[in-house]
Amino acid sequence: MDPDNIGLEGHSMGGWTILSAAAAIPDGYKAMVLEGSSTGSKRAPEGTTEYPHNLALVFSRYDEFAPLMWEVKKGSDIAQSKKLQKVFGTDAAIQPGQVYGNVADGTARVLYNPATTHPGDHLSREAIGHAISWFDQTLTGAQPLPAANQIWPWKELGTTLGWAGFVLLVMGSGSLLMRSRYFAPLAQAPLAPARANNAGWWVSAAITVLLPVLTFFPFFRWAATALPANALWPQSITNQIMVWALLNTLISLVLYLIWQRRQPAAEVAPAGGRAAALNAAGTGAANTNPVATAATPISRSPLNLGSQLWRSALLALGALGSGYLALLLTDFFFKSDFRFWFVGLKLMNQAQFGMFLAYLPPFLAYTWVTALVLQRQMRRGTQPSYLTNALLLAGGFALFLALQYGSLFTTGLLFTPSEPLNVIVAIQFLPILVLVSLFLTHFARLTGRSYTGAVLAGLFLTWYIVAGQATQFAS
C-alpha cells in the first residue's frame, strides 16, 4: 500500500464510517467516493468545501434514501440539494459530471447520478465505473485501466452458481442419506391431502400469501421499539425479523387449528389408511410414496414419534452440514462465499454461532408451523408441489416488491417512501423464502412428513440471517 495515495470508498452506512475515519485522520487519505451515502449524520460530521478531501458522490437517480441522506424528495433531485450545494461551495444546481474545486489542494468535488437504486449501486457498471474514474483522477501510481474494464460480473456469476450448487448439494445429500439403513425408515406413506373445496383452498392461499406482507411493516415497527438489541439477541434487524416470524407463526397456528377442527376425521388419516399403506409396502404392491425408491422403500415398521423426530433432526443436520462443509472449502480455497448481489450465505464466526443458538428456537417455530400448513392444509395432491409452495411463501413479497419498485421507477418514490430500509430488507425475503419452500417441499416428498424439512429450513434460515446481519449489542 502507498500511504501517500489512499482512497476511501464506502456505501450507505459504510460512507459514514469512512467519513469518521477521514475526520479522525485528516491527512491519512487523498480522495473519497461516497456511494449512496452522505455527510452529516449521527455518525459523521457535516461536509464542507474542504472536508472530505477530493470527494466524489455517486448518488443514484432512484436511491430510496434521498430524504434521509440529502434532504431532497427524490434521488433525481440530488443536484438541487442545499445540503450538497454547501459541500460543493455553490448556490446553484450542481451539474453531474462537472468537477468543482481543485484536485491539487484537495477541494475537488463531483456528482454522479446513475440510473439505479441504493442497493443497485453494487450491480451497476455505471456506478462502479464512476468510482474507478474518480480514483484515476485523484490518486497516482496505479496502472490506469479504462473504467469500463470491469471483470467483477464474472465473480458475481461464479458466486451465484455457488448458491445454486449449495441448494442442490443439500437436497441431493438428503436424498443420498435417505438410502442408508438408519434413515430409510423415515420414508412414510404421505398423509391424505386436505379435501377443502376449491373456493376454501383459494381463500386459505390468499391468506397465506398476503398475511406476511400485510404484517411486515407493523410488526417490524413494533419490534424496533419493543425488542432492541440486547445481550441474548444482539442484532437489531434480526430481532425485527424474529418478531415478524413469531407473530405470523402464532396467527398461522390459530388459523390452522380452526381449519383442522372443521375437517372430517377421514380427511386427516394416511392415504388409504396406515394399515393399507404398510401392507402395500410389505407385500410389494405399488409404493404410495412416489419419491421413495428401491433403496428407500416406505417403512414396514413405522418409527415411534420420538425416534422419527430424532432421526429427522439428524438427517437435516447431515444434509445442511454438507452445504456448510462446501462453504468452508470455498472460503478456504477461494476466499469467497455463496452470494448474488447482497443476498449472501456466509460462514459464522464464534460469536455468531452463539447468536445462532439463541435465535434458532424462534425461527424453528416459524418453519415448523409453515411446514405444517404447507404439508397438511395447502397440499392438494399426493405430494406437495414445488411451484405451489414457492408461490405461497414468496408470492406476497414478489407482489410487494413489484408495487414498491414499480412506483419508484415511475414516480421516483417508493410506494411507502417512509420505509426505505425495510423495503430493501424485504428484497432478501423473496429469494430466501423460495429456498425455504424448496427445502420444505423436497424433504416432505422424501419422507412423507414435514419434520426434516422444518428442522433443516429453520437451521438454514437462522444461519443465513445471523451470519449476514450487523451486531449492535457488544457483549
N, C-alpha and C positions, 0 to 999 in steps of 0.2 A: 504493500500500500504506500502511496505517495502522500505523506501528511500535508503537503502543500497544495494538493489537488483533491480535496474531499468534497463530494457532492452528496447531499442528503435528499432522500425521497421518501414520502410517506403518504398512505391513502387513508382518508377519513380520520379516525382517531389516531392512526399512525402519523398523520400530519401534525397533530397536536404534540405527539411525543418528540418528533424531531424539532419542532419549534421550541420546545422547552430545552432541548439539548443545545440548540443554537443560542438561546438566551443565556444559558449557563456557561457556555464556552464560545463567546462571540468570534474569536479568532481561529476556531478549530475547523472551519469549513469555508468553501468559496462560493458554493451555489446550492440552490434548493429547488425541488419540484414538489409542490403540493398537488396531490391527485384527489379531487373530490373532498377537499378539506378547506380550512380557513384559519386565519389568525384570529386571536381574541376569543377565548373560551375560558371555562373554569380551569383548564389545564394548560393554556398557552397565553402569552402576553398579546396585547394588541399590536398589529403591524404598523409600521411607519415607512417613510421613504428610504430609511437606512436599515431597517430590520424587517425581515431577514435579508441577508446578502443575496443579490442576484436571484430574484425569485421568479419562477415560472409557475403560474396557476393553471392547472388543467381541470376545468370545471365543466362538466358535460351539460349539454342542452336539455337533457331530461333528468338531471340529478334530482333525486327525491328530497334532498336536504337543503334546497336553496334558501328557504326562510331561516332555518337554523344557522346555516353557515355564513350567508352573506346578506341576510335581511332583505331579500327580494322574493317575489311571489313564485317565480319560475326560474329554472336553470337558464332558459333562453334570455332572461332579463339581467344576467350577471353583469353585463357591460354598464348598466345603469346603477349598480350598487354604490351608494355613497360610502359605505364602509370600505369597499375595494378601491374606490377612487382616491380615498385618503392614503392608502398604501402606495398607489401609483403616482401620487402628487399631482392630481388633475381634478378639475371640477366638471369636465366634460365626459361624455360617454367614452368608454375605453374601446379602442379598436383592436379586436382579436388579431393576433399575429404580429402586431407592431411592438417593437422594443422601446420601452420608456426608460429614461435614466442611462447609466453608463456602466458597462461591464467592468472596466478597469478600476473604478472606485467602489464597486460592489452595490451600486444603486439600481442596476438594471432590473426591469420588470416586464413581463409579457403574459398575456392572457390567451389561452386556447379554449375553444368551446366546441368539442367534438359532439357528434350526434349519437350519444349513447346515454346510459343511465349511471347511477352511482356505482353499483356493483359491476356494471358493464365496462367500466374502465379497465378491469382485469382482462377482458377478452377483446379489447378494441386495439387493432393495429394502429389506428389513428392516434388514440390517446397515448399509447406506449411510444409511438414514433415521435410525438412532441417532446416527451421526456428525453429521449435519446438526442434529439436535435439540440435541446437546450444545454445538456451537459457537453455536447460537442462544441458549443459556442462559448461556454464559460469555464471549462476545465482544459488543461493542456497535458500532453504526454501520452495519451492513449492512442491506439491505432484507430484512425477515423474509419467509420463504416457508414454507408447510406442508412438513413433512418428506416427505410423500407426493408432493409436486410434483417428480417426477424425470423428466427427459427423456432421460437417458443411454441407455435401451434403444433409442431410435431411432438413436443413434450406433452402438450395437452392431450393429443390423440393417444399417446402411449399410456398416460395415467388413466385415461378414460377406459381404454381396453383393459387395464389392470382392474378397474371397478367391475367390468363385465366378467372378467376371469374369476374374481373373488366370488361373485354371486354363483357362477356355475360350479366353482370348486366346492362351495359349501353345500349346495344342493346335491351335487354328484357324490360328495363324500358321505352324505347322509344315506343316499341310495346304496352305496357300497357297504356301509356299516350294517344296513338292514339285512344283508345277505349272511351276516355272521350268525352263529348259533345263539349267541347271547341276545342279540337284538331282534332276531326273526320273530319271536313270539309277540312283538308289538304289532304285527300286521293283523288287524282285526277286520271283520266284516263291517262296512260302514253302516251307521245308523240310517234309518229311513229318512229321506228329506221331508221337510215340513210340507203339509198339504194345504197351505193357505191359498185362498182364492187369488186370482190374478190381480184384482184391484187391491187386496190386502197386502200382497207382496210389494206392489209398487209404492204403496203408502210407506211401508217399512223401509224400502230402498230410499225413498226421498228423505226420510228422517235420518237414515244412516249417512247419506251424502251431505245433507245440509247442516245437521246439528253441530259438527265440529267447526264449521266455518262461522255459523251464527254466534257461537260462543267464544270464538277466537279472541276478538278484541276485549269483550267484557272480562273474561277470565284472566287474560294477560294483565289488564289494568289492575284488577283486584289483587293479583298475585304480587305485582310490583310493590304494592303498599303493604300487604298482609304478610308476605314472606320474603323479606330482603335476604341477601347473602348472609349466612351465619356459619358457625363452626361445623355443624353437621352437614348442611347443604350450602356450600360456599360459592356457587355460581348463579348469578342473578337471572340470566336468561334461561338457564336450565330449570331454575325454580319456577319461572313462569310457564315453561312447557310442562313441567311436572304437575302443577296445579290444574292447568288446562286438561291434561290427560286424566288426572284423578277424578275431576268433576264430570268429565264426559263418561268415564267408566261408571261412575255412580248412576248417572242418568240412564245410560245404556243398560245397566244391570236391572234397574227398576222396570224399564220398558220390556226387557227380555222376560222377566219373571211374570209380568202381566200377560205377555203373549203366551208363555208356556202354560199358564193356568187355563187358558182358553183352548188349548189343544186337546183333542180326544186322546185317550191313553194309547190307542193303537198307533198314533202318528209319531210317537217318540220311542217306539220299540225298534230293535235292529231290523234291517231289511230282511223280510222272510222269517223273522224270529231268530233268536240266538241259537236255539237248538237246530233249526234248519240250516243256518249258516255253518255251524260247526260240523253238522252231519255231511253237508256238501263238501267241506274241506276234507273230512276224514274218509269219504268214500270215493274221492277222485272226481266228483261232479264239478260242474263249471264253477270257477272261483268267482265269488261275488265282489272281490276287490280287484278291479282290472289292473291296478298298478303292481300288485303282488306278482311275483314270478315263481318259477320252479324252485329257485333258491330261497325265496322268502314267501312261502305259502301262508295263507291265513292260519293262525294258531289253532291247533286242535284243542289245546287246554288253555283257555283264556287266563291271563295273569290276574291275580287279585289287584285291587286298585293301588295298593301301596307299591307293589313290585312294578306295576305299569308306570306309575309316576316316577319312580326311581330310575328305571331304565330309559324312560323318555327324556329325563334330565341329562343322563349320561350321553345319550345319543345326540342331544342338542349341543352339549359341550364338545363332543368329538367332532361333529360336523363344523361348528363355528371355529373350533380350535384349529382345524386345517386352514381356514381362512386367515386366522391370526398368525399362524406359522408362515404362510405365504407373504404376509405383510412384513413380518420380521426379516425374512430373507430379502425381500425387495428393498427394505431400508438398509440392510447390511451391505448388499452388493451395489445398489444404485442410488442410495441416499434419497429415496423418493417414497411417496405413499400412493394410495389409490384416490384419484380425485378428478372431477370435472368442475372447472370454474372454482367456486368456493365451497362446493359440496365435496368434502374430503374426508376419507377414513384414515385416521392417524393412530399411531401407537400410543398407548397410555404410559406416562411416567409413573413413578412410585406414588406420588401424591395423588395423581388422578385415579390410580387403581383404588385407593382408599375412598375417594369420592364415588367411584363406580359402585362400590359395595353399598354405600349409603343411599344412592339414588335407585339402585336396582329394584327393591321391593315395589315402589310405586309404579315404575314402568312395567314390571312383570304383571301387576294387577291390570294395567291397561291392555297389554297384549293378550292376557288370559281371557278377559271378557270379550275383547274384539274377536278372538279366535272362536269363542263360544257362539257369538252372534252369527259370524260368517258360516260356521260349520253346521249349526243346528237350525237357526231361524231363516237365514237367507239362501241356503243351498237348495237348489231346485231339482238337480239331477242326482244320480247315484254318487257322483264325485263332484267336488267343488270346482268351479271354473276359475282359471287364472284371470281371464279378462274381466269377468263379472266382479270378482273380489277386488281387483285393482281399481275398477271404476267406483266401487262402493267406498273404498278407503280414501282414494286420492282424487276422485272426480270433483268433489266440492272445492278443493283447493285449486284445481285446474280452472274451474269457473271463476273463482275468487280472483286469481291472478290475471285471467283474461279481462275481467272487469277493471281491475286496478290499472293494468298497463295499457289496455285499450284506451282508457281515459287519459293516461299520461301521454301517450303518443299522439292523441288527437287534440287535447286541450292544453297540454303542458303540466297538468296537475293530476296526481293520483285521485282515484275516486274518493278516498279518505285521506286528504292531504295532511291531516294532523297526525297520521300514524306511519311515517315513513320507515322507521326501524322495524316495526312489527310486520309491515308488508314485505320487507326484504327478508326477514326471518322466515316468513311463510313460503318463500321460494323453495327453501330446502324441504319443506313438508311434502311437496309434490313428488320428487324422486324417492325420498326415504319411505314414504307411505306405500309407494308402488313396490319397493323392495320388501317391506314388511308383509305386504299382501302375497308376494311370491313365496316367501318362506312359509307363511301360514298355510297357503294352498298346497305347496309341494309336500310338506310333511303330513298334512291331513290326508292327502291322496296316498302317501306311502303307508300310513299306519291305520287309517280309518278313524282316527281320533284327533283331537285338537291339541293334545298335551305337548308333544315335542315341538310343534311349530310355535306354540305360545311361549315356551321357555326360550327357544332359540331367538325368536323375534325380540323378546324382552332383553336378552343379553346383548343382541346386536344394537338395538335402539339406544340402550343406556351407554354402551361403549361409544357409539358414534357421537352422541350428544356431549358426553362428558369430555372426550378427547378433543373436541372441536370448539369448546366454548372457553371464554376468558373466566378466570377465577378472581372474584372481587374480595373475598374474605381471607386474609392471611392468617394461617394458623400459627 
